[in-house]
Amino acid sequence: MQLIFKALLWRLAQAGVVAILVGVLSFSMMIALPGDMIYRIAGARFGYDNINSQNIELVRNQLGDPAGISAFVNWMGGLLEGNFGNSLVTGEPVLSEITHQLGATAELAGIAILLSLLIGPPLGVWAGLRPDSWIDRCTLLMAAVFKATPQFLLGLLLIVIVSIGLGLLPAAGYGEAKFFILPGLTLAIGLAANTTRITREAVVKARAANWWQFARWKGLSERQVFWRHGLRHVSVPVVTLIAAQFVALMEGVVVVETIFGWPGIGHALVHAVFHRDVPMVQGTALIMGLAFVLVNAAADVIARLLDPRAPNP
Amino acid sequence: MNVLSANMHSKTTSLRLLITGRSIGFGLLLLVLLFALGEPLVTGASPTAQSLMHALQPPSFDAFLGYDHLGRSMSARLSAALRLSLGIATATLITTAFIGVVLGALASWRGGWVDSVLVLIADSVVALPALLIVLIAGLILPTQPIAFWAGLSLTLWIEIFRLTRTTIRAQLAAPAVEASRMLGFGPLYLFRTHLWPELAPILGATFALTFAAVVMGIAALGFVSVGVRAPTPELGLMMVELLPYWREAPWALLQPVIATLTTLLALTLLAGRGKA
């Protein structure tokens, strides 16, 4: 129990550093943007129709140099209070915009993880139970090829073959089940390439272990050993890997959502960058970073429950 | 296409060299480099000069890769795009290797709170997607290539840092290093004679994968139109530009795709994970 607590404390520190990093980057973005930042702040306070020299001077006297240390402290303070500001484009609070888009992304990411779990671990177990067979070599080769294929090319390939060539599924859209398959599959194949390898290694290692031999000795069949003992062992590295892959998933989301026109957080990020919408970029970066920390904290706990012996990293 | 024919050629001349996956990867990378650096010497065409008379003209003796939709030489654009990607990747690799090895050595050497702080920073940087950092860097820095270099350098040092840290930590406990230390040799000598020879082969694979990650990242952002700006030739951008003409000129769309895949496959094979 104490170990879990220690691991979660580490994740908390991680979350803090993530927030600071995002804050520093966003503040540098704000300074690097052309134009006087005081005008923008005055506009936010008094309304864009009331920007006059009197109000500008008032704000300038209150805040001082917008690029100075105190301005940065203010910026970070607002961030830590959960005040993300308003989008420069729509004028809506960043938080409500992001929570709106986060739903669509969570659906897509969930489908992708689910599909990758249906493809990766079963193939890995199949290959791991028959090391050096043709199925083992095949999955190894496929994993290497798909690992070297960029996600945008995979998405493009799926669109050209499945949507345009065969006319089976729509290339873009959102809302119905048929729209989920292609973007979900694009993300899932990249993830599955890694889970297949890790599962395969874990199964091979488990079969060489003493406890597997002992279970076989006492009369269990290979199948029984796998379901009663092996599965639990093998699932620990897979859970850890899925959590570690979350950042790759988010990166994939940025690309895949843009290609398939998915109204999620990645799509919004690309648009925010395009329109120089700093509060939106900052909010998205922060949510993505904190989500990663949260997912990994959950993985810490799950891995510990699955294997109470393992020392936490 | 020239990649293919050149590949066939080298296969007949040096079949024995191409036995393992690693040497295939090395050969492919050499071909890509040869094309990227040698093309301007052979054709001398400008990658941005347009001539609409030639629009979407297929490969011929004049232009061995044909022309794109604006009548620009495909061979010149493809080699310029490869030079850009490989150039940024090289610069990024040098920077990340330097940061990663120095910080990794520092963390394992000093231990204690220095180690904890560096590991915490590394763990936190990992939480932020690399492409996101590149997008942010693009808003801060003046040009896109510099933004790619800075953004990717800022995020890709982690893997090298972690490997260096664990390897050196294990090495520092070895008797040979302990003996050397007690004889009074300084840290630089220890690093050169004991630590680096152990570290180099382990880092080799990571270097290849880091290089591949840079090439892939540049192409991915180019493909979603937030990377390098037109008319600069870039692999991902070329794919988007040529995508509307995939029916009339599939050969043109295939060229940047094949170039990207060849480069990435070569690097993956070099990393040695896909051992045959």
Interface residues (C-beta under 8 A of the other chain):
Chain A: W10 A13 Q14 V17 V18 L21 V22 L25 S26 S28 M29 A32 L33 L140 L141 A143 A144 V145 K147 A148 T149 P150 Q151 F152 L153 L156 V160 V247 A248 M250 E251 V254 V255 T258 I259 L269 V270 V273 F274 R276 V278 V281 T284 A285 M288 G289 L290 F292 V293
Chain B: L120 I121 D123 S124 V125 V126 A127 L128 P129 A130 L131 L132 I133 L135 I136 G138 L139 I140 L141 A212 M216 A219 A220 F223 V224 V226 G236 M239 L243 W246 V257 T260 L261 L264 L265 L267 T268 R273 G274 A276
